Amino acid sequence: MRKFIQHEAASFSRRSFITAITAGMFAVAVHPLLAPTSAANAKPASGGQKMLIVYYSRSGNTRVVAEKIHASHGGNIVELQTVNPYPEEYRATTEQAQKELKANYFPPLKTSVDDISPYDVILVGSPSWWGTFASPVRGFLAQHDFSGKKIAPFITHEGSALGKSVADLKTLCPGATILDGLAVRGGRVQNSQAEIDQWLKRLDLGK
């Protein structure tokens, strides 16, 4: 989203995220078709570790990357979906996203993850909205304790690359090991398999 990459909103903290949750701003309902999250059905990635791919995609670009990761490396995959869709009009979405970021607001989700405890590695995907994760992804990150987990972001963008997503991930997920992220331009997602495979190889998920 081109205009998102031209600005960076104020930084946010895990404390403000938790405050938002306790204020009732974040509600989660797990869709039965997208809840492969219990210890019984957590699937190992090709390297042997149990891996979760969780992502939000408004335009479909991040979904393409997530599905390519899943096809290449296995694991479980969950798409975060909001109860109320974002506006179809581009400018309206950018304005809403900026307000949500400034207010540390998390839109209620109709699909999410009930339990991350079975997973060793969590790959978190998002479009770049104002230089960081989209609000639904920030809400997911605020919902769980990632202590002892390995987390790597993958971001689709139109020029901002990873932006400050890695820095924000470190703030949101204290106690987690943050691995190298992947940034893929929106116009290149269909031809990104080689780039994705190289990234997965660098992450060395077999260890």
C-alpha positions as CSV (number, residue, x, y, z in Angstrom):
1,M,0.0,0.0,0.0
2,R,2.0,2.9,-1.3
3,K,1.0,5.7,1.0
4,F,1.4,3.6,4.1
5,I,5.2,3.4,3.5
6,Q,5.6,7.2,3.4
7,H,4.8,7.7,7.1
8,E,5.5,6.1,10.4
9,A,3.1,6.4,13.2
10,A,4.0,6.7,16.9
11,S,5.6,3.7,18.5
12,F,3.5,1.4,20.6
13,S,4.3,-0.8,23.6
14,R,3.1,-4.1,24.8
15,R,1.7,-2.4,27.9
16,S,-0.6,-0.3,25.8
17,F,-1.6,-3.4,23.8
18,I,-2.6,-5.2,27.0
19,T,-4.5,-2.1,28.2
20,A,-6.5,-2.1,25.0
21,I,-7.3,-5.8,25.4
22,T,-8.5,-5.3,29.0
23,A,-10.6,-2.4,27.9
24,G,-12.6,-4.7,25.7
25,M,-11.2,-3.5,22.4
26,F,-10.1,-6.9,21.2
27,A,-12.5,-9.8,20.8
28,V,-11.6,-13.2,19.3
29,A,-13.8,-15.8,17.9
30,V,-12.0,-18.8,16.4
31,H,-13.5,-20.1,13.1
32,P,-13.8,-23.9,13.2
33,L,-12.3,-24.3,9.7
34,L,-9.2,-22.2,10.6
35,A,-8.2,-23.4,14.0
36,P,-5.5,-26.0,13.6
37,T,-3.9,-24.9,16.8
38,S,-4.1,-27.6,19.4
39,A,-1.1,-29.7,20.5
40,A,-2.8,-32.7,19.0
41,N,-2.7,-31.4,15.4
42,A,0.3,-29.1,15.3
43,K,2.2,-30.2,12.3
44,P,6.0,-30.2,12.0
45,A,7.7,-28.2,9.3
46,S,10.1,-29.9,6.9
47,G,12.9,-29.3,9.4
48,G,11.2,-31.2,12.2
49,Q,10.1,-28.3,14.3
50,K,6.4,-27.6,14.8
51,M,5.7,-24.4,12.8
52,L,2.7,-22.0,12.6
53,I,2.2,-19.6,9.7
54,V,-0.2,-16.9,10.7
55,Y,-1.0,-13.9,8.6
56,Y,-3.4,-11.1,7.6
57,S,-4.0,-10.2,4.0
58,R,-6.2,-7.4,2.7
59,S,-5.3,-7.3,-1.0
60,G,-4.2,-11.0,-1.3
61,N,-0.5,-10.4,-1.6
62,T,0.4,-11.6,1.8
63,R,-1.8,-14.6,1.3
64,V,0.2,-15.6,-1.8
65,V,3.5,-15.4,0.2
66,A,2.0,-17.4,3.1
67,E,0.7,-20.1,0.9
68,K,4.1,-20.4,-0.9
69,I,5.8,-20.7,2.5
70,H,3.4,-23.4,3.5
71,A,3.7,-25.3,0.2
72,S,7.5,-25.2,0.6
73,H,8.0,-25.9,4.3
74,G,4.7,-27.3,5.7
75,G,3.4,-26.6,9.2
76,N,0.0,-25.2,10.1
77,I,-1.4,-22.1,8.4
78,V,-4.0,-19.7,9.7
79,E,-5.4,-16.5,8.0
80,L,-6.5,-13.8,10.5
81,Q,-9.8,-12.3,9.4
82,T,-11.6,-9.3,10.9
83,V,-15.2,-9.3,12.0
84,N,-15.7,-6.1,10.1
85,P,-13.8,-5.9,6.8
86,Y,-11.7,-2.9,6.0
87,P,-13.2,-0.4,3.5
88,E,-12.7,-1.3,-0.2
89,E,-11.7,2.2,-1.0
90,Y,-7.9,2.6,-0.6
91,R,-7.8,6.0,1.1
92,A,-10.4,5.1,3.6
93,T,-8.4,2.0,4.6
94,T,-5.2,4.0,5.0
95,E,-7.0,6.5,7.2
96,Q,-8.6,3.8,9.4
97,A,-5.3,2.0,9.7
98,Q,-3.5,5.1,10.8
99,K,-6.2,5.9,13.5
100,E,-5.9,2.3,14.7
101,L,-2.2,2.5,15.0
102,K,-2.2,5.8,16.9
103,A,-4.9,4.5,19.3
104,N,-3.4,1.0,19.7
105,Y,-6.7,-0.4,18.7
106,F,-7.2,-4.0,17.6
107,P,-10.1,-4.8,15.4
108,P,-12.1,-7.9,16.6
109,L,-11.1,-11.0,14.8
110,K,-13.4,-13.8,13.5
111,T,-10.5,-16.1,12.9
112,S,-7.4,-16.4,15.1
113,V,-5.3,-18.9,17.0
114,D,-6.5,-20.5,20.2
115,D,-3.2,-21.9,21.5
116,I,0.4,-21.2,20.3
117,S,2.0,-23.5,23.0
118,P,2.5,-26.5,20.6
119,Y,4.7,-24.5,18.2
120,D,8.4,-24.0,18.1
121,V,8.5,-21.5,15.2
122,I,5.9,-18.9,14.3
123,L,6.1,-17.0,11.0
124,V,4.0,-13.9,11.1
125,G,2.8,-12.3,7.8
126,S,1.4,-8.9,7.2
127,P,1.1,-6.1,4.6
128,S,3.2,-3.1,5.6
129,W,0.7,-0.5,7.1
130,W,2.4,2.7,8.0
131,G,5.8,0.9,8.2
132,T,4.7,-1.9,10.5
133,F,2.2,-4.7,11.0
134,A,-1.4,-4.3,10.2
135,S,-3.7,-3.9,13.2
136,P,-5.1,-7.4,13.0
137,V,-1.6,-8.8,13.3
138,R,-0.7,-6.5,16.1
139,G,-3.8,-7.8,17.9
140,F,-2.8,-11.4,17.5
141,L,0.7,-10.6,18.8
142,A,-0.7,-8.9,21.8
143,Q,-2.9,-11.8,22.6
144,H,-0.2,-14.4,23.3
145,D,2.9,-15.0,25.3
146,F,5.7,-15.9,22.9
147,S,8.4,-16.6,25.5
148,G,10.7,-19.3,24.3
149,K,9.3,-19.2,20.7
150,K,11.2,-18.4,17.5
151,I,9.4,-15.7,15.5
152,A,10.1,-14.4,12.0
153,P,8.1,-11.7,10.1
154,F,7.3,-11.7,6.5
155,I,6.0,-8.4,5.0
156,T,4.5,-7.4,1.7
157,H,5.2,-3.8,0.7
158,E,5.6,-1.3,-2.1
159,G,8.9,0.2,-1.0
160,S,9.1,0.3,2.8
161,A,10.6,-3.3,3.1
162,L,10.4,-4.5,6.7
163,G,10.0,-1.0,8.0
164,K,10.0,-1.1,11.8
165,S,8.2,-4.4,12.0
166,V,11.3,-6.2,13.4
167,A,11.7,-3.6,16.1
168,D,8.0,-3.7,17.0
169,L,8.1,-7.5,17.1
170,K,10.9,-7.3,19.7
171,T,8.7,-4.9,21.8
172,L,5.5,-7.0,21.4
173,C,7.1,-10.4,22.0
174,P,9.6,-10.1,24.9
175,G,11.2,-13.4,25.6
176,A,11.0,-14.6,22.0
177,T,13.9,-15.2,19.7
178,I,13.3,-12.9,16.7
179,L,14.7,-14.3,13.4
180,D,15.5,-12.5,10.2
181,G,12.5,-11.2,8.3
182,L,11.4,-11.4,4.7
183,A,10.1,-8.4,2.7
184,V,8.5,-9.0,-0.7
185,R,7.2,-6.3,-3.0
186,G,3.5,-6.6,-3.7
187,G,4.1,-6.7,-7.5
188,R,6.5,-9.6,-7.2
189,V,4.7,-12.0,-4.9
190,Q,3.7,-14.4,-7.7
191,N,7.4,-14.8,-8.6
192,S,8.7,-14.9,-5.1
193,Q,9.2,-18.6,-4.5
194,A,13.0,-18.6,-4.9
195,E,13.3,-15.6,-2.6
196,I,11.1,-17.4,0.0
197,D,13.1,-20.6,-0.2
198,Q,16.3,-18.7,0.3
199,W,14.8,-17.0,3.3
200,L,13.6,-20.3,4.8
201,K,17.1,-21.7,4.3
202,R,18.7,-18.8,6.1
203,L,16.3,-19.3,9.0
204,D,17.7,-22.9,9.3
205,L,14.5,-24.2,10.8
206,G,15.9,-27.7,11.0
207,K,17.8,-26.8,14.2
